[in-house]
Amino acid sequence: MIIYDPFWRTLKDRGISTYKMINKLGYSSGTLYRLRHNKGISSRLIDDLCKLLDCRVEDILEYVPDPEEPEAPDTNESP
C-alpha cells in the first residue's frame, strides 16, 4: 500500500500550507483529499509535486505492506 505521510512532512518542512496549495498554486481540494486519504495518484502528479517541493519521490510517498493483503508468491522458487 502506498501512503503519502512523507508528503505532509515535506510540505510542512517547506512551509507550504494546504491553503497555498489550493489558492496560490492551483491544486484542487480533490487532489489533497486523495493524498490525505492515501488514494491513488498519477505519476504525473508525483512528478509535479517533486518539482514544486524540490524533493525526491521518497519525500512524497512510501510503500508499506498492507496487513489485509496476502503476500505475493515467491516467483524465484523452483517447481
C-alpha positions in Angstrom: 0.0 0.0 0.0 1.3 3.4 -0.9 1.0 6.1 1.8 1.6 9.8 1.5 2.7 10.6 5.1 6.1 11.8 3.8 4.3 14.4 1.5 2.7 16.1 4.5 6.0 16.2 6.4 7.8 17.6 3.4 5.0 20.2 2.8 5.4 21.3 6.4 9.2 21.5 6.2 8.9 23.7 3.1 6.4 26.0 4.9 3.6 25.4 2.4 0.1 25.2 3.6 -2.8 23.4 2.0 -4.4 26.8 1.6 -1.4 27.9 -0.5 -1.5 24.6 -2.5 -5.2 25.2 -3.4 -5.4 29.0 -3.7 -2.0 30.1 -4.9 -0.6 27.0 -6.7 -3.8 25.8 -8.3 -4.0 22.3 -6.9 -7.6 21.0 -6.3 -9.0 20.2 -3.0 -9.8 16.8 -4.5 -6.1 16.2 -5.1 -5.3 17.0 -1.5 -8.2 14.7 -0.4 -6.6 11.9 -2.4 -3.3 12.5 -0.8 -4.8 12.8 2.7 -6.7 9.5 2.4 -3.9 7.5 0.6 -5.8 7.2 -2.6 -4.1 6.6 -5.9 -2.5 9.5 -7.8 -0.8 9.7 -11.2 2.9 9.6 -11.8 2.5 13.0 -13.5 1.2 14.4 -10.2 4.1 12.8 -8.3 6.5 14.4 -10.8 4.8 17.8 -10.4 4.9 17.6 -6.6 8.6 16.7 -6.7 9.3 19.7 -8.8 7.3 22.0 -6.6 8.9 20.8 -3.4 12.3 20.3 -4.9 12.5 16.8 -3.4 12.8 13.1 -4.2 9.9 10.6 -4.6 10.7 9.2 -1.2 9.8 12.6 0.2 6.3 12.3 -1.3 5.3 8.6 -0.8 6.2 5.4 1.0 5.3 1.8 0.4 4.1 -0.2 3.5 2.8 -3.7 3.3 -1.0 -3.9 3.6 -1.7 -6.2 6.6 -5.0 -7.2 5.0 -3.5 -8.5 1.7 -1.9 -11.9 1.5 1.8 -11.9 0.5 2.6 -12.4 -3.2 4.0 -15.9 -4.0 7.8 -16.1 -4.3 8.5 -16.1 -8.1 12.1 -17.3 -7.6 11.0 -20.6 -6.2 11.7 -23.7 -8.4 8.8 -26.1 -9.1 
